[in-house]
Amino acid sequence: MTPSLKTARRVVVKIGSALIVDPQTAGPREAWLRGVAQDIAELAGQGKEVIIVSSGAIALARRQLGLSGTRLRLDEKQAAAAVGQIRLAQAWAQTLAERGLVAAQLLITLGDTENRRRYLNARATLSTLLSLGCVPVINENDSVATAEIRYGDNDRLAARVAEMMQADALVLLSDIDGLYTADPRKDPHSTHIPVVETLTPEIMAMGGEPPPGYSSGGMRTKLEAARIATQAGCAMAIALGRRERPLAAMLAGVKCTWFMPAPEGRSARKNWIAGHLAPAGALVVDEGAALALAKGSSLLPAGIRQVQGVFERGDPVDVMTLDGRRIARGLAAYSSADAAIIAGHRSEDFEALLGFRGRDEVIHRDDLVLLQPRPALPLA
């Protein structure tokens, strides 16, 4: 069954500089942005969560700063990003506000998705924003990132965000309506590919050179993004973005290319949690918590009776019953010291106990894997 925005619950939409920036005025394409905001508002009205990954900061500041060269130095890019990000955030905030939506800005670096604790922090922030009804607008933090520690294109950044947030669909709005057997600008006999079941070497070889202009990506980076997203169990689409209402057009069934998620993608991460991590500690839970976990719930501190071992936030821990059965393994949202303080308490008590209000769950269900019952080994 071909994926669709109609069935997606959480959607990440990546928008490139060439769509954001008007080449004549070097400012935001306001009418186009209003159309996209209307699309997002309608998706939100259907109960869907939308995350935007938006390029455009550097492009919006080039003319303003007099940076007319074809290739900018790294320090010039960083300066342009610092100026342009303000304009980009203002454009999104104003446009979404017109539709009754609250925009939230996040600037992410490569390290934020590669470092485990920063990864968890970014995910927790995004999850909270979505729960509050906000529309996160993400861009790479180009004002501080260097050539050695950056994504370099927002296609792959968007794929990592989709992976991090367990999105159902990633949409890359582009200057082309999908993947072709060859570059249609050069080969009039090229054929559009509506669905890609598997990213074979032949499919990956179809990636061409990045297009000229503001864009820094190209089909090659989009296919690399597809590999990241689909391996995480997220469907991905490449669709034409220059339409006035590009997401509405996708809902109506306009031509695009969908990349099917890997069947094992969503379970691969949980298999990694279950079988390839040495637990740093254990949480002993009561019978009520054990039953809740078996039904698919997260682990709340109220059901924890004992904390064993020493671990930090993001470390793998086992979940055990009072009679010593290991029933689950997951990634802790609190250190062992903090978990011991809030064990047996409700979330409304956290601030008084810890001095801050953290997540309601000690292990979120997305980070939890149920295990076959077996005797637990004593921790050293």
PATIZA-770840 format. One record per atom (N, C-alpha, C): x, y, z; residue in one letter. Coordinates in steps of 0.1 Angstrom, whole numbers, plus 5000, padded with zeros to 4 digits. Atoms other than C-alpha are relative to their C-alpha. Last residue first. Layout:
BEGIN
XYZA...
//
This chain:
BEGIN
498749994992A527849435403A499950135008A499149895005L524249395393L501250005009L499749894990P522649055401P500950104994P498750024994L521348865370L500350115010L499149895000A517648855364A501349975006A499449964987P515748535357P501050124998P498950094997R513848525324R500750055013R499650014985P510648675312P501149905001P500550124996Q510748755274Q500449985015Q499150125001L511549115271L499249885004L500450114991L509349425265L500949884997L500250135007V511249705248V499649905011V500250114991L511050075260L499749874991L498750054997D512350385243D500049885008D499250005012D509150475225D501449955002D500350135007R507250375257R500849994987R501149995010H509050655275H499849874992H499750055014I511150555304I498850014992I498650034998V511150765336V500549924988V499750145000E507950925323E501549985003E500950074991D506551265333D500449855001D501050075007R509551445318R499149925010R499550075012G511351695339G498849934993G501150095005R510051965363R500549934987R500349975014F512952125382F498949904996F499649865002G514052155419G499750044985G498749995007L514151775422L500450154998L499050094996L511551705449L501350024993L499749984986A509352015447A501149905004A499349874998E509552015409E500450025015E498649995005F508751645406F500750135004F499149984989D505651625428D501550034996D500149874994E503251685400E500950035012E499249905008S504751385382S499850145006S500749955012R503551145409R500750114993R500749885000H505850975434H499350034987H501250004991G506950625441G499250125000G500650135000A510450685427A498849995010A501449995004I511051055424I499349875000I500749904993I514251065445I498550004996I500250054986A515650735433A499250105008A501050105000A515150845397A499749955014A501349935001D517051165403D498949905000D500249924988A520150965416A498650075000A500450094989S519750695389S499850095013S498950074994S519750965362S499649915011S499449944988Y516551045345Y501249925004Y500249865001A514950975311A500650085012A500549934988A516250615312A499950154996A499149894998L516550425279L499550095011L500349875006G514750095280G501150105003G498849925000R514749725289R499750134993R499949905010A511749515299A501450075001A501249995010I510449225319I500250104989I499749895009R513449105340R498950014989R500150035015R511948885367R500350134992R498750015006G513348945403G499949964985G499550144998D510248885424D501249974992D499650014986L509649265428L500549865002L501150014990T509549295390T500549985014T500250134993M512449415369M498850015009M501249984992V512949695343V499749865006V501050114999D516449695329D498950045009D500250064987V518450015322V499049894998V500950125000P520050165291P499949945014P499450134999D521650515296D498949885000D499750055014G519950825282G500649865001G501149985010R520051015315R500449954987R500349875003E522850875337E498850004990E500149975015F523350545354F499650154999F499749865002V524450405388V499950024985V498949965008G523050065399G500150154999G498850074998Q519649975413Q501150054990Q499149965010V516550195418V501349935003V498550004996Q513750055439Q500850034987Q499850034986R509950065441R501450005004R498650054997I509050225408I500149985015I499950154999G505250235400G501449955003G500950054990A504750605407A500149855003A499250024987P507850685386P499149955011P500149884991L505950625354L500749985013L499750024985L507150365329L499950135007L498649964996S505450415295S500149975015S499849874993S502350215286S501550045002S499549905009G502049935260G500250145006G501149955009K499649695277K500550114991K500550105009A502549495292A498950044990A499050015011L503949815306L499649894990L500149895009A500749875325A501050004988A501250025009L500749525339L499950124990L499750115009A504349575352A498849974991A499149945010A503449915367A500349894990A500849905008G500549765386G500850054989G500850085010E502749465398E499150094991E501150084993D505349695414D499149934989D501349945000V508549805397V499049915006V500950104995V512249755402V498650065001V501149944993L514349985380L499149885004L501350075001A517749845369A499050085008A500750014988G521249965361G498649944999G499249944990A523850025334A499349995014A500749914991P522249775310P500950065011P499850054986A524649645284A499350095010A499649914990L523149745250L500249935014L498649965003H522949525219H500550115010H499050105001G519849305225G501550054999G500250134993A516849495236A501349925001A500249984986I517849855227I500049875008I498749954995W519149745193W500050035015W499150124999N516049545187N501350045005N500450074988K514049855196K500849875002K499549934989R515950055170R499749935013R498650014999A515349795144A500650075012A499650094990S511649775151S501549995002S500449954987R510650085132R500449915012R499449884995G512749985103G499650055013G499550024987E511849625099E500550135006E501050074991P509449675070P500649985014P499550134998A511749945055A499149925010A499250034988P509650245048P500449865000P500650084990M508550295012M500949985012M499150104996F509850584992F499449925012F500050054986W507150784976W501049895002W499450134998T507650984944T500049975015T498849994992C505351264934C500649865001C498850095003K502351314911K501250045009K499149965011V499351484927V501249914998V499550115008G497051274949G500950054988G500950035011A494751534964A500549904990A501250064995L496651514997L499049964989L499650134996M499851594978M498849925005M499950085012A498151894963A500449865002A501450035004A497152014997A500049924987A500450114992L500851985007L498549964997L499350135003P502052194978P499549885008P500450084988R499452474981R500649864998R500549904989E500752754958E499749925013E501549985000R502752504938R499650095011R500349875005R506552554937R498550034999R500449914990G507152254960G499550144995G499749875005L507151964937L499550105009L501149945007A507251644957A500350144995A499449885007I509851404970I498950054991I500549955013A508151174995A500950114995A499549875005M509450975024M499550034986M500249995015A507950685045A500550144996A500749895004C509450645080C499950014985C501450045001G510450305094G499150124996G500649974987A513850425106A498549975000A499450104991Q515550255076Q499550025014Q500650125002T513150465055T500549895009T501450004996A514250795069A499449864999A500149984986I518050745067I498549985005I499450114994R517950595032R499950015015R500950115001A515550855020A500549885007A501049984990A517851125032A499049895000A499450034987E520650975012E499050035011E500050144999L518250984982L500849955013L501450054998K517551344988K499949855001K500249984985T521251424992T498649955003T499150094992R521851274957R499750015015R500650134999M518851444942M500849915008M500150065013G520251794949G499449865002G500250155001G521451974980G499949954986G498750064997S522952324984S499949854999S500050134994S520052514968S501449945002S500050004986Y520452884963Y500249865006Y500949904993G521352874926G500249985015G499549864998P522652584906P499150085008P500449905010P521352224910P500750135003P500949904995P523351964930P499750114990P499349894994E524751684908E499150115006E499149925009G522751374901G500750115008G499749874994G521351094922G500950084991G500849905007M520250804900M500250145005M499249955011A523050584913A499350114992A499149904995M521050544945M500950064990M500849884996I518250374926I501050115005I500549945013E520650134909E499250135003E498949935005P522350054943P499650084987P498950095006T518949954956T501250094995T498949925005L516850174978L501149914996L498850034993T513749944981T501150094994T500250104990E510049994972E501349985009E498850074999V510450314953V499949915012V499850074987V507050444942V501449934999V501049964990P506050694915P500349945014P500150124992I509250664893I499050045012I500449984986H509050924865H499849875007H501350044995T510750824833T499850035014T500050054986S513550994814S498649975005S500550135000H513251024776H500049945014H501549995002P513651404776P499349865000P500450125008D517151354791D498550004999D499050035010K518851674803K499649884991K499649875006R516251854824R501049974989R501049975011P514551514830P500450134993P500349864998D517751404850D499150044988D498849915003A517651024846A499550155002A498950095004T515350744858T501350074996T500150055014Y513251004875Y501249914997Y498850075005L512651074912L499749954985L499750134996G509951324922G501349954994G501150084995D508051624912D500349865003D500450115009I511051854908I499049915007I500349935013D511952194923D499749894990D498849985009S511752034958S499650074987S500549925011L509551984988L501150054991L499049915004L510951695008L499450084988L500349945013V508151535027V501150094996V499149895002L508951295056L499750054986L499749965014A506151065067A501050125001A500650095009D505250865098D500450034986D501049955009A507551055121A499549894991A500850125005Q509450865148Q498850054992Q501449984995M510651195163M499149894995M500049974986M514351115160M498650015006M499550124993E514050945126E499850025015E501150105002A512051235112A500349875007A501149964991V514651475127V498849904999V499650044987R517451265111R498950055010R500150154998A515651275078A500449965014A501550034999A515151655080A499849855003A500449964987L518951695087L498549975002L499650104990R519651485057R499750045014R500650125004D517651705034D500349895011D501150034991N518752015053N499249884996N501349995007D522152025037D498949965009D499749955013G525652075050G498850014991G500650095010Y525151835079Y500350054986Y501349955005R527652015100R499549904990R501050054991I530751925121I498650064996I499750134995E533751945098E498849945008E500150095011A532552245077A500149855005A498850005009T531952435109T499849904989T499550135006A528652495127A501250024991A498950064992V528352815147V500649874995V499249894995S526153045125S501249955009S498949965009D524952755105D500950115006D499449884994N522752625133N501350044993N498750034995E520852385110E500650135006E498949975010N517252485107N501349955007N498650044997I514052375125I500950044989I499349975012V510552525127V501549985002V498649984999P508452355154P500650034986P499450055012V504752405149V501550035001V499149915007C503152445184C500549934987C500649955012G500152255197G500850094991G500649874997L501352215232L499450064988L501150024991S501951845227S499350135004S501150055008L504051935196L498849975009L500549905008L506252165217L498849954992L500849904992T506651905243T499450104992T501250074996S507751635218S499150095009S500950015011L510151875202L498749945004L500549865003T511751965235T499050004989T500949964990A512051595245A499450144998A501250075002R513551505212R499050045010R500749955012A516151775214A498749944998A500549864996N517051675250N499350064988N501150014991L517251305240L499450135004L501150065008Y519551385211Y498749995008Y500649885007R521651605234R498949964990R500749924990R522051305257R499450124993R501250064995R522851065229R499250095009R499750034986N525351275209N498749965007N499050104999E524751235172E500349965015E500650125004T521551435168T500949885001T501250014992D522651745187D499349874996D499850064987G526151695174G498849985008G499750145002L525151765138L500149935014L498750045006T523752095149T500149854998T499450134996I520252205156I501349994992I498850015008L518552545157L500849885004L498950084995L515052525170L501150004990L498850015007Q512352795165Q501049915007Q498950024991A508752755176A501349984993A498850055005A505752885156A501149995011A498849944993V502352925172V501349934994V499050094995L499352865149L501250075006L500350044986G496253075145G501049895005G500950125000R496453085107R499749955014R501249975008E497853435106E499049895000E500949934991A500253325134A498750044993A500750104993L501753075109L499050075010L500850075010T502753355085T499149895008T501149915005Q504053585112Q499049924992Q500849974988A506153315130A498850084995A500850124996W507453175097W499050045011W500950035012A508553515083A499149885004A501049915000Q510053615117Q498949974989Q500950034989A512053295120A498850105000A500750135003L513453345085L499049975011L501049975010R514353715091R499249874997R501149914994I516053635124I498950024990I500950094992Q517853335108Q498950095006Q501250055007G519153575081G499149915008G500949895004V521453775103V498749944994V500449934988A523153485121A499050124997A501050094993A523153275089A499550075013A501349995007A524853555070A498949925007A500549864997A527653585096A498650014993A500449994986Q528153205095Q499450145003Q501250084999K528253195057K499450015015K501149925006E530753485057E498649935001E500449894990D532953305082D498950094994D500750064989L532852985060L499650115010L499150064990R533753175029R499249965012R499649934988L531053235004L501049935008L499750094989R530853094969R500550095012R500650135003T529153284941T500249905011T499150105006G530053614956G499249874998G500550045013S527253874962S500949894993S499250125003L527653914999L499549954987L499149975011G526454275003G500849884996G498649984995L525054215038L501050034989L500049904989Q521454265029Q501450035004Q500149875006R521954084996R500150115010R498949975009R523253775013R500050144994R499149894995A520953785043A501050044990A500849884997L517853585030L500950125004L500549945012A520053325013A499350135003A498849945007I521953245045I499550084988I499449894992A518753195065A501150074993A500249875004G516853005038G500750115007G498749935004S516452645049S499650154997S500049895010S513352525067S501450054998S498549985001V512752195085V500250104989V499449945011I509052215095I501550005001I498749934997I507451985119I500650054988I499149965011V503751895116V501250075005V498949914995E501451705139E501050034989E498650035004K498251575125K501050095006K499350084989G494851595142G501449964997G500350145001Q492851685111Q500749925011Q501450014997G492952055121G499549854998G500249994986A496652035122A498649985004A499550124995L496751925086L499849995015L501050105003E494452215077E500549865005E501149984992A496752455095A498949904998A499750054987I499752315078I498850015010I499950155000D498252355044D500249945014D501350055001Q497252715052Q499949855000Q500649984986A500752785064A498649955000A499550114992V502052645030V499450005014V500650125004G499752885012G500549885007G501450004995R500853175033R499349874996R499950044986L504553085026L498550005006L499850144999W503853104989W500049955014W501250065005A502353454992A500149855000A501149994990E505253565014E498749934995E501150005009R508153454992R498749995008R500850125000P510753565017P498950014990P500850014987G513153835007G499249884999G499150074989A515953834981A499350005013A500049914989T513654074960T501049955011T500149865005Q514053914926Q500250095012Q498749965006P515253564937P500050154996P500349955013D512353524961D501250064994D499549875003V513553304990V499650044985V500349904990I511653025006I500350144995I501449984998L511352784977L499750125009L500649955013A514952814965A498550025001A499949865002S516052795001S499450054988S498649955004G514752445006G500050154998G500149895010I511652335025I501350064998I498749935002K511652005045K499850104988K500049945013V508251885059V501350084998V498949905001V508151645088V500150054986V499449975013V504851475093V501150105002V499049904997R503251305124R500850014987R500449934988R499951115121R501050115003R498949974991A500250995085A499550085012A499950094990T497250835069T501150035010T501350024994K496151115047K500149915012K500149914989L499751215040L498749985007L500849885003S499950905020S500050095012S500249904989P502050585018P499250124995P499249885001T501550334989T499750105012T500849885000M500050005000M500950125000M
//
